[in-house]
Amino acid sequence: MEIKFKISEIKSLSDFLDIIENRILKKRLSFILLENDTGEKDIRKLIREIKNHFDIFILEISDFPKLKSRIDESFFNGFHGVYFKSIKDISSIDMEIIDHAIKLFPKGSLFMDYNGSEISQVDKILERELIPVSTNCDPILLNYIKEKVNENGTLSRYLKYVPLLDETVCSYHIGHKLKRKLVLESYNLRQRLMVKSVEDSFNSSKL
């Protein structure tokens, strides 16, 4: 998958930015998935540099976390959303973590692998405002997911820019680029204000 990158594979920031630029031009890339496989907790600088150079959505691909603080970390690092690797059963603790993620990230920016074929399980994932991404190439299931997501306008808002339910990325023209830029600017502003609010609250509590 040309949109997926592992942090360990990034040897040089400038080279990585060149790769993204090349794929934006040739592949009409509008989003990337980053997997932090190095154990590095702070990758905020990398994400900030990508944002400084490109109007592109940045999602973290991650195992499902066991702590809410891991979700906070993803948000404060600057990710626009999270693509969770699949889990077999969603426990009550998992539900709390999902609810916490929904409070931080806008609707339609949280995804989860789903390699099953049961419509009822897809509905449960959608009820939690996560977008299931079928990994078993089941066209019937994929069409069902698309229909349900499109029915919910808030869930489908970002899919034109982060088309994870389609094999091909969306069309790339000047109008599309400008709209994406406006959406990203609004998204990034919201994120900065929320981060600042938390930091101000933390600093005040230390006084």
VOSEGU-6688 format. One record per residue: x, z, y of N, C-alpha, C in turn; residue in three letters. Coordinates in Angstrom, 3 decimals, always signed. Each point is the difference from the previous one (the first is absolute). Layout:
% VOSEGU-6688
> X,Z,Y,X,Z,Y,X,Z,Y,ALA;
...
***
This chain:
% VOSEGU-6688
> +0.849,+0.000,-1.187,-0.849,+0.000,+1.187,+0.889,+0.000,+1.242,MET;
> -0.087,-1.002,+0.821,+0.924,-0.163,+1.113,-0.261,+0.945,+1.161,GLU;
> -1.095,+0.733,-0.067,-0.306,+0.922,+1.080,+0.493,+1.408,-0.302,ILE;
> +0.527,+0.204,-1.201,+0.391,+1.336,-0.433,+1.507,+0.178,+0.078,LYS;
> +0.413,+1.098,+0.624,+1.419,+0.293,+0.144,+0.262,+1.449,-0.398,PHE;
> +1.121,+0.235,-0.655,+0.439,+1.355,-0.302,+1.066,+0.397,+1.015,LYS;
> -0.098,+1.244,+0.466,+0.947,+0.475,+1.003,+1.436,-0.118,-0.511,ILE;
> +0.203,+0.238,-1.290,+1.348,-0.046,-0.565,+0.607,-1.401,+0.068,SER;
> -0.848,-1.018,+0.123,+0.488,-1.378,+0.042,+0.404,-0.428,+1.417,GLU;
> -0.292,+0.846,+0.972,+0.320,-0.328,+1.384,+1.411,+0.495,+0.307,ILE;
> +0.940,-0.914,+0.033,+1.394,+0.368,+0.227,+0.359,-0.005,+1.481,LYS;
> -0.703,-0.838,+0.757,+0.284,-0.121,+1.424,-1.313,-0.200,+0.738,SER;
> -0.199,+0.760,+1.077,-1.230,-0.122,+0.772,-0.147,-1.389,+0.602,LEU;
> +1.083,-0.533,+0.547,-0.066,-1.324,+0.617,-0.320,-1.079,-1.031,SER;
> +0.597,+0.114,-1.182,-0.297,-0.971,-1.061,-1.455,+0.105,-0.439,ASP;
> -0.494,+1.224,-0.085,-1.385,+0.208,-0.411,-0.968,-0.590,+1.026,PHE;
> +0.298,+0.188,+1.278,-0.843,-0.570,+1.055,+0.031,-1.527,-0.056,LEU;
> +1.152,-0.557,-0.352,+0.113,-1.464,-0.147,-0.865,-0.490,-1.166,ASP;
> -0.031,+0.774,-1.088,-0.815,-0.373,-1.161,-1.477,-0.011,+0.385,ILE;
> -0.429,+1.041,+0.707,-1.397,+0.071,+0.421,-0.337,-1.175,+0.910,ILE;
> +0.872,-0.280,+0.958,-0.250,-1.106,+0.922,-0.102,-1.329,-0.742,GLU;
> +0.877,-0.206,-0.949,-0.005,-1.239,-0.777,-1.302,-0.152,-0.793,ASN;
> -0.465,+1.074,-0.564,-1.218,-0.065,-0.803,-1.249,-0.087,+0.870,ARG;
> +0.064,+0.557,+1.200,-1.119,-0.166,+0.929,-0.144,-1.474,+0.354,ILE;
> +1.122,-0.655,+0.267,-0.023,-1.405,+0.404,-0.361,-0.928,-1.152,LEU;
> +0.586,+0.247,-1.174,-0.198,-0.906,-1.135,-1.228,+0.339,-0.844,LYS;
> -0.254,+1.291,-0.172,-1.092,+0.435,-0.879,-1.213,+0.506,+0.773,LYS;
> +0.111,-0.013,+1.332,-1.098,+0.476,+0.845,-0.383,+1.432,-0.350,ARG;
> +1.024,+0.811,-0.092,-0.169,+1.387,-0.386,-0.674,+0.797,+1.111,LEU;
> -0.994,+0.813,-0.349,-0.661,+0.835,+0.999,+0.085,+1.484,-0.348,SER;
> +0.585,+0.315,-1.178,+0.158,+1.401,-0.383,+1.102,+0.112,-1.040,PHE;
> +0.531,+1.213,-0.146,+1.003,+0.271,-1.021,-0.312,+1.338,-0.667,ILE;
> +0.482,+0.146,-1.222,-0.093,+1.258,-0.731,+1.409,+0.557,-0.154,LEU;
> +0.180,+1.262,+0.362,+1.296,+0.648,-0.135,-0.099,+1.148,-0.999,LEU;
> +0.941,+0.044,-0.923,+0.045,+1.095,-0.967,+1.261,+0.811,+0.231,GLU;
> -0.192,+1.280,+0.298,+1.139,+0.874,+0.230,+0.486,+0.544,-1.340,ASN;
> +0.928,-0.722,-0.609,+0.509,+0.365,-1.324,+1.367,+0.672,+0.069,ASP;
> +0.382,+0.471,+1.190,+1.334,+0.575,+0.175,-0.031,+1.512,+0.134,THR;
> -1.182,+0.570,+0.197,-0.079,+1.442,+0.239,+0.164,+0.346,+1.461,GLY;
> +0.278,-1.017,+0.823,+0.125,+0.234,+1.438,-1.356,+0.389,+0.574,GLU;
> -0.063,+1.111,+0.678,-1.269,+0.447,+0.552,-0.291,-0.637,+1.356,LYS;
> +1.036,-0.243,+0.777,-0.222,-0.516,+1.347,+0.359,-1.479,+0.066,ASP;
> -1.001,-0.845,-0.023,+0.232,-1.436,+0.158,-0.691,-0.493,+1.269,ILE;
> -0.235,+0.968,+0.898,-0.698,-0.315,+1.249,+0.767,-1.030,+0.828,ARG;
> +1.323,+0.102,-0.010,+0.810,-0.924,+0.799,-0.173,-1.436,-0.481,LYS;
> +0.000,-0.200,-1.318,-0.176,-1.335,-0.562,-1.350,-0.586,+0.410,LEU;
> -1.047,+0.794,-0.136,-1.334,-0.483,+0.331,-0.116,-0.282,+1.494,ILE;
> +0.608,+0.856,+0.807,-0.021,-0.214,+1.450,+0.683,-1.311,+0.374,ARG;
> +1.111,-0.309,-0.663,+0.710,-1.253,+0.281,-0.834,-1.219,-0.408,GLU;
> -0.678,+0.096,-1.144,-0.865,-1.109,-0.419,-1.091,-0.221,+1.034,ILE;
> -0.610,+1.083,+0.468,-1.071,-0.100,+0.999,+0.520,-0.563,+1.318,LYS;
> +1.227,+0.349,+0.346,+0.576,-0.502,+1.250,+0.206,-1.507,-0.026,ASN;
> +0.200,-0.552,-1.187,+0.317,-1.424,-0.120,-1.194,-0.869,-0.403,HIS;
> -0.953,+0.584,-0.748,-1.060,-0.832,-0.558,-1.372,+0.655,+0.134,PHE;
> -1.006,-0.845,+0.162,-1.389,+0.451,-0.067,-0.463,-0.173,-1.444,ASP;
> +0.261,+1.001,-0.790,-0.241,-0.109,-1.428,-0.466,+1.353,-0.538,ILE;
> -0.928,-0.026,-0.946,-0.482,+1.238,-0.606,+0.999,+0.483,-1.047,PHE;
> +0.252,+1.311,+0.005,+0.971,+0.594,-0.912,-0.708,+1.046,-0.846,ILE;
> -0.072,-0.258,-1.296,-0.625,+0.937,-0.932,+1.053,+0.606,-0.904,LEU;
> -0.184,+1.272,-0.311,+0.880,+0.647,-0.971,-0.619,-0.128,-1.384,GLU;
> +0.790,-0.430,-0.973,-0.463,+0.005,-1.382,+0.566,+1.251,-0.641,ILE;
> -0.885,+0.803,-0.599,+0.409,+1.344,-0.371,-0.754,+0.496,-1.227,SER;
> +0.645,+0.872,-0.752,-0.719,+0.757,-1.020,-1.014,+0.887,+0.715,ASP;
> -1.044,+0.388,-0.713,-0.995,+0.849,+0.638,+0.601,+1.385,+0.218,PHE;
> +0.006,+0.483,+1.240,+0.674,+1.265,+0.301,-0.791,+1.204,-0.499,PRO;
> +0.702,+1.088,-0.209,-0.629,+1.256,-0.421,-0.164,+0.970,+1.167,LYS;
> +0.584,-0.338,+1.139,-0.075,+0.875,+1.168,-0.483,-0.784,+1.219,LEU;
> -0.807,+0.660,+0.832,-0.485,-0.631,+1.215,+1.149,-0.330,+0.946,LYS;
> +1.060,+0.807,-0.053,+1.136,-0.213,+0.894,+0.644,-1.364,-0.218,SER;
> -0.116,-0.513,-1.221,+0.560,-1.331,-0.294,-0.781,-1.084,+0.747,ARG;
> -1.308,+0.192,+0.132,-0.827,-0.922,+0.782,+0.370,+0.097,+1.473,ILE;
> +0.190,+1.230,+0.483,+0.416,+0.203,+1.393,+1.306,-0.740,+0.278,ASP;
> +0.915,+0.103,-0.934,+1.311,-0.641,+0.147,-0.137,-1.514,+0.136,GLU;
> -0.851,-0.600,-0.820,-0.213,-1.444,+0.066,-0.558,-0.401,+1.364,SER;
> -0.950,+0.789,+0.486,-0.622,-0.307,+1.283,+0.992,+0.164,+1.152,PHE;
> +0.714,+1.120,+0.017,+0.931,+0.271,+1.089,+1.215,-0.928,-0.027,PHE;
> +0.322,-0.537,-1.162,+1.081,-0.982,-0.069,-0.404,-1.336,+0.622,ASN;
> -1.298,-0.199,+0.179,-0.459,-1.205,+0.691,-0.659,-1.049,-0.873,GLY;
> -0.231,+0.299,-1.280,-0.681,-0.964,-0.860,-1.420,-0.244,+0.500,PHE;
> -0.455,-1.239,-0.115,-1.362,-0.339,+0.400,-1.017,+0.325,-1.083,HIS;
> +0.468,+0.176,-1.221,-0.884,+0.309,-1.112,+0.819,+0.283,-1.237,GLY;
> -0.697,+0.314,-1.094,+0.678,+0.342,-1.246,-0.645,-0.758,-1.160,VAL;
> +0.843,-0.490,-0.876,-0.447,-0.668,-1.226,+0.405,+0.916,-1.152,TYR;
> -0.975,+0.738,-0.541,+0.282,+0.946,-1.079,+0.082,-0.706,-1.342,PHE;
> +0.981,+0.397,-0.794,+0.045,-0.452,-1.380,-1.125,+0.691,-0.760,LYS;
> -0.514,-0.637,-1.023,-1.206,+0.489,-0.664,+0.210,+1.344,-0.687,SER;
> -1.085,+0.775,-0.059,-0.027,+1.239,-0.765,-1.189,-0.086,-0.956,ILE;
> +0.123,+0.620,-1.157,-1.037,-0.130,-1.022,-1.284,+0.724,+0.393,LYS;
> +0.145,+1.238,+0.444,-1.165,+0.795,+0.359,+0.226,+0.640,+1.361,ASP;
> -1.011,-0.047,+0.842,+0.087,+0.596,+1.325,-0.565,+1.412,-0.065,ILE;
> +0.865,+0.998,+0.163,-0.407,+1.403,-0.086,-0.550,+0.478,+1.342,SER;
> -0.483,+1.234,+0.030,-0.516,+0.574,+1.248,+1.123,+0.150,+1.028,SER;
> +1.208,+0.299,-0.472,+1.149,+0.101,+0.913,+0.330,-1.372,+0.570,ILE;
> -0.069,-1.029,-0.856,+0.226,-1.367,+0.463,-1.025,-0.371,+1.072,ASP;
> -1.248,+0.432,-0.199,-1.060,-0.280,+0.961,+0.339,+0.582,+1.365,MET;
> +0.535,+1.221,+0.003,+0.372,+0.646,+1.258,+1.098,-0.777,+0.703,GLU;
> +0.959,-0.501,-0.776,+1.099,-0.779,+0.576,-0.523,-1.327,+0.552,ILE;
> -0.915,-0.634,-0.738,-0.609,-1.244,+0.471,-0.750,+0.239,+1.304,ILE;
> -0.792,+1.075,+0.052,-0.753,+0.323,+1.218,+0.948,+0.237,+1.173,ASP;
> +1.117,+0.644,-0.276,+0.985,+0.253,+1.055,+0.594,-1.314,+0.508,HIS;
> +0.285,-0.919,-0.929,+0.549,-1.304,+0.388,-0.994,-0.781,+0.848,ALA;
> -1.279,+0.096,-0.345,-1.036,-0.720,+0.741,-0.097,+0.513,+1.439,ILE;
> +0.245,+1.294,+0.194,-0.048,+0.571,+1.343,+1.128,-0.533,+0.867,LYS;
> +1.133,-0.293,-0.629,+1.166,-0.474,+0.757,-0.017,-1.509,+0.207,LEU;
> -0.207,-0.743,-1.081,+0.083,-1.458,+0.062,-1.379,-0.603,+0.240,PHE;
> -0.054,-1.093,+0.771,-1.289,-0.672,+0.235,-0.603,-0.531,-1.297,PRO;
> -1.320,-0.093,-0.025,-0.677,-0.553,-1.175,+0.466,-1.428,-0.245,LYS;
> +0.194,-0.318,-1.266,+0.427,-1.340,-0.359,+1.496,-0.155,-0.112,GLY;
> +0.740,+1.105,+0.181,+1.461,-0.089,-0.069,+0.576,+0.776,-1.182,SER;
> -0.878,+0.471,-0.891,+0.436,+0.727,-1.189,-0.420,-0.776,-1.248,LEU;
> +0.963,-0.278,-0.868,-0.232,-0.824,-1.184,+0.436,+0.752,-1.252,PHE;
> -0.545,-0.416,-1.150,+0.417,+0.594,-1.270,-0.032,-1.048,-1.104,MET;
> +1.066,-0.031,-0.793,+0.012,-0.848,-1.196,-1.150,+0.390,-0.919,ASP;
> -0.625,-1.010,-0.598,-0.974,+0.290,-1.042,+0.179,-1.030,-1.111,TYR;
> +0.398,+0.463,-1.169,+0.270,-0.929,-1.095,-1.072,+0.058,-1.093,ASN;
> -1.136,+0.623,+0.316,-1.101,+0.054,-0.946,-0.982,-1.132,+0.236,GLY;
> -1.180,+0.135,-0.589,-1.003,-1.053,+0.137,-1.409,+0.560,+0.202,SER;
> -0.085,+1.310,+0.242,-1.303,+0.641,+0.118,-0.487,-0.008,+1.447,GLU;
> -1.187,-0.569,+0.207,-0.590,-0.056,+1.330,-0.238,+1.406,+0.547,ILE;
> -0.396,+0.923,-0.876,-0.287,+1.371,+0.444,+1.237,+0.669,+0.590,SER;
> +1.170,-0.268,-0.584,+1.240,+0.569,+0.519,+0.369,-0.620,+1.350,GLN;
> -0.253,-1.298,+0.129,+0.239,-0.676,+1.279,-0.875,+0.609,+1.087,VAL;
> -1.260,+0.254,-0.339,-0.923,+0.594,+0.964,+0.465,+1.387,+0.432,ASP;
> +0.545,+0.776,-0.945,+0.490,+1.333,+0.341,+1.163,-0.074,+0.972,LYS;
> +0.892,-0.969,-0.214,+1.138,-0.172,+0.897,-0.485,-0.419,+1.385,ILE;
> -0.943,-0.929,+0.044,-0.547,-0.457,+1.272,-0.744,+1.107,+0.731,LEU;
> -0.665,+0.866,-0.745,-0.716,+1.122,+0.609,+0.950,+0.930,+0.738,GLU;
> +1.242,+0.051,-0.452,+1.013,+0.834,+0.669,+0.667,-0.753,+1.136,ARG;
> -0.519,-1.194,+0.311,+0.513,-0.840,+1.094,+1.420,-0.481,-0.259,GLU;
> +0.332,-0.138,-1.283,+1.221,-0.687,-0.402,-0.396,-1.399,-0.456,LEU;
> +0.887,-0.967,+0.193,-0.265,-1.359,-0.450,+0.742,-0.230,-1.312,ILE;
> -0.726,-0.176,-1.108,+0.669,-0.250,-1.283,+0.562,-1.419,-0.052,PRO;
> +1.213,-0.117,-0.482,+0.639,-1.304,-0.155,+0.165,-0.253,-1.495,VAL;
> -0.774,-0.923,-0.532,+0.026,-0.261,-1.433,+1.325,-0.619,-0.406,SER;
> +0.618,+0.598,-1.009,+1.296,-0.505,-0.465,-0.101,-0.664,-1.369,THR;
> -1.211,-0.137,-0.525,-0.138,-0.598,-1.332,-0.540,-1.428,+0.048,ASN;
> -0.002,-0.575,+1.229,-0.386,-1.413,+0.173,-1.411,-0.293,-0.526,CYS;
> -0.905,+0.951,+0.167,-1.384,-0.186,-0.409,-0.777,-0.605,+1.171,ASP;
> -0.327,-1.305,-0.052,-0.647,-0.657,+1.149,-1.373,+0.572,+0.319,PRO;
> -0.737,+0.436,-1.014,-1.326,+0.582,+0.233,+0.129,+1.311,+0.775,ILE;
> +0.947,+0.828,-0.431,+0.221,+1.277,+0.669,+0.512,-0.212,+1.425,LEU;
> +0.895,-0.956,+0.156,+0.555,-0.277,+1.321,-1.096,-0.458,+0.966,LEU;
> -0.872,-0.872,-0.451,-1.100,-0.466,+0.847,-0.939,+1.144,+0.349,ASN;
> -0.215,+0.902,-0.947,-0.862,+1.158,+0.257,+0.618,+0.884,+1.087,TYR;
> +1.308,+0.244,-0.121,+0.695,+0.823,+0.995,-0.095,-0.644,+1.379,ILE;
> +0.236,-1.305,+0.070,-0.066,-0.710,+1.276,-1.379,+0.130,+0.626,LYS;
> -1.032,-0.181,-0.804,-1.366,+0.079,+0.513,-0.308,+1.392,+0.546,GLU;
> +0.387,+1.030,-0.743,-0.280,+1.374,+0.419,+0.776,+0.363,+1.255,LYS;
> +1.250,-0.458,+0.075,+0.822,+0.290,+1.178,-0.548,-0.724,+1.222,VAL;
> -0.406,-1.256,-0.173,-0.540,-0.774,+1.121,-1.324,+0.557,+0.505,ASN;
> -0.751,+0.636,-0.890,-1.244,+0.637,+0.414,+0.261,+1.163,+0.950,GLU;
> +1.158,+0.613,-0.173,+0.385,+1.128,+0.846,+0.994,-0.511,+1.047,ASN;
> -0.489,-0.254,+1.193,+0.840,-0.614,+1.027,+1.237,+0.797,+0.349,GLY;
> -0.101,+1.351,-0.056,+1.165,+0.813,+0.358,+1.101,-0.110,-1.044,THR;
> -0.384,-0.216,-1.266,+1.008,-0.137,-1.046,+0.671,-1.364,+0.043,LEU;
> -0.733,-1.011,+0.438,+0.537,-1.369,-0.029,+0.739,-0.376,+1.280,SER;
> +0.048,+0.901,+0.966,+0.544,-0.331,+1.316,+1.428,-0.544,-0.057,ARG;
> +0.844,+0.616,-0.821,+1.420,-0.367,-0.019,+0.358,-1.028,-1.062,TYR;
> -0.964,-0.335,-0.861,+0.328,-0.879,-1.120,+0.355,-1.418,+0.432,LEU;
> -0.443,-0.414,+1.183,+0.394,-1.324,+0.480,+1.494,-0.028,+0.339,LYS;
> +0.562,+1.174,+0.251,+1.428,+0.102,+0.300,+0.795,+0.517,-1.192,TYR;
> -0.671,+0.740,-0.886,+0.638,+0.562,-1.189,-0.813,-0.458,-1.213,VAL;
> +0.097,-1.273,-0.337,-0.885,-0.582,-1.023,+0.429,+0.329,-1.434,PRO;
> -0.032,+1.273,-0.341,+0.447,+0.415,-1.329,-0.965,-0.392,-1.106,LEU;
> -1.200,-0.418,+0.360,-0.953,-0.418,-1.026,+0.095,-1.492,-0.295,LEU;
> +0.915,-0.690,+0.679,+0.206,-1.428,-0.231,+1.454,-0.248,-0.329,ASP;
> +0.237,-1.023,-0.780,+1.380,-0.322,-0.373,+0.756,-0.677,+1.138,GLU;
> -0.723,-0.687,+0.866,+0.650,-0.696,+1.112,-0.240,+0.749,+1.296,THR;
> +0.997,+0.009,+0.868,-0.181,+0.653,+1.293,-0.887,-0.867,+0.875,VAL;
> -0.577,+0.637,+1.004,-0.972,-0.684,+0.841,+0.668,-1.023,+0.931,CYS;
> -0.818,-0.825,+0.606,+0.510,-1.036,+0.896,+0.721,+0.629,+1.186,SER;
> +0.933,-0.738,+0.537,+0.852,+0.529,+1.067,-0.022,-0.977,+1.164,TYR;
> -0.739,+0.353,+1.042,-0.053,-0.851,+1.192,+0.043,+0.900,+1.225,HIS;
> +0.072,-0.563,+1.175,+0.223,+0.782,+1.207,-1.134,+0.989,+0.262,ILE;
> -1.245,-0.436,-0.263,-1.127,+0.908,+0.192,+0.065,+1.185,-0.940,GLY;
> +0.338,-0.289,-1.237,+0.145,+1.045,-1.011,+1.127,+0.960,+0.392,HIS;
> +1.089,-0.549,+0.483,+1.153,+0.806,+0.385,-0.344,+0.933,+1.158,LYS;
> -0.728,-0.510,+0.993,-0.372,+0.818,+1.154,-0.949,+1.124,-0.401,LEU;
> -0.963,-0.313,-0.856,-0.933,+1.028,-0.464,+0.731,+1.089,-0.769,LYS;
> +0.927,-0.429,-0.846,+0.764,+0.981,-0.767,+0.823,+0.891,+0.925,ARG;
> +0.564,-0.590,+1.025,+0.799,+0.763,+0.962,-0.850,+1.070,+0.688,LYS;
> -1.213,-0.376,+0.403,-0.889,+0.947,+0.671,-0.409,+1.134,-0.943,LEU;
> -0.320,-0.358,-1.232,-0.372,+1.020,-0.988,+1.164,+0.955,-0.252,VAL;
> +1.194,-0.542,-0.136,+1.173,+0.831,-0.246,+0.320,+0.898,+1.188,LEU;
> -0.130,-0.525,+1.203,+0.265,+0.811,+1.191,-0.960,+1.177,+0.073,GLU;
> -1.268,-0.261,-0.300,-0.997,+1.065,-0.009,+0.318,+1.025,-1.090,SER;
> +0.360,-0.501,-1.174,+0.339,+0.851,-1.146,+1.212,+0.871,+0.323,TYR;
> +1.061,-0.627,+0.521,+1.230,+0.732,+0.286,-0.203,+1.038,+1.102,ASN;
> -0.833,-0.336,+1.000,-0.287,+0.958,+1.075,-0.724,+1.217,-0.563,LEU;
> -0.992,-0.247,-0.834,-0.732,+1.099,-0.642,+0.946,+0.893,-0.786,ARG;
> +0.918,-0.631,-0.715,+0.947,+0.742,-0.820,+0.940,+0.848,+0.862,GLN;
> +0.507,-0.590,+1.084,+0.917,+0.729,+0.882,-0.691,+1.202,+0.638,ARG;
> -1.248,-0.187,+0.411,-0.735,+1.090,+0.641,-0.263,+1.141,-0.987,LEU;
> -0.324,-0.339,-1.238,-0.240,+1.028,-1.010,+1.279,+0.755,-0.338,MET;
> +1.109,-0.725,-0.116,+1.284,+0.633,-0.287,+0.399,+0.919,+1.154,VAL;
> -0.187,-0.472,+1.233,+0.341,+0.807,+1.175,-0.854,+1.266,+0.056,LYS;
> -1.279,-0.134,-0.332,-0.893,+1.154,+0.017,+0.456,+1.062,-0.988,SER;
> +0.400,-0.436,-1.196,+0.479,+0.944,-1.020,+1.306,+0.637,+0.448,VAL;
> +0.903,-0.784,+0.566,+1.293,+0.523,+0.447,-0.181,+0.999,+1.139,GLU;
> -0.917,-0.312,+0.940,-0.265,+0.907,+1.115,-0.574,+1.322,-0.508,ASP;
> -0.898,-0.106,-0.983,-0.592,+1.202,-0.576,+1.046,+0.849,-0.703,SER;
> +0.904,-0.690,-0.700,+1.074,+0.715,-0.708,+0.929,+0.691,+0.988,PHE;
> +0.363,-0.708,+1.058,+0.901,+0.583,+1.007,-0.640,+1.178,+0.704,ASN;
> -1.295,-0.089,+0.267,-0.696,+1.102,+0.670,-0.041,+1.250,-0.875,SER;
> -0.176,-0.202,-1.281,-0.095,+1.146,-0.914,+1.337,+0.727,-0.148,SER;
> +1.090,-0.673,+0.357,+1.329,+0.620,-0.118,+0.334,+0.847,+1.221,LYS;
> -0.769,-0.161,+1.077,+0.285,+0.736,+1.226,-0.417,+1.475,-0.131,LEU;
***
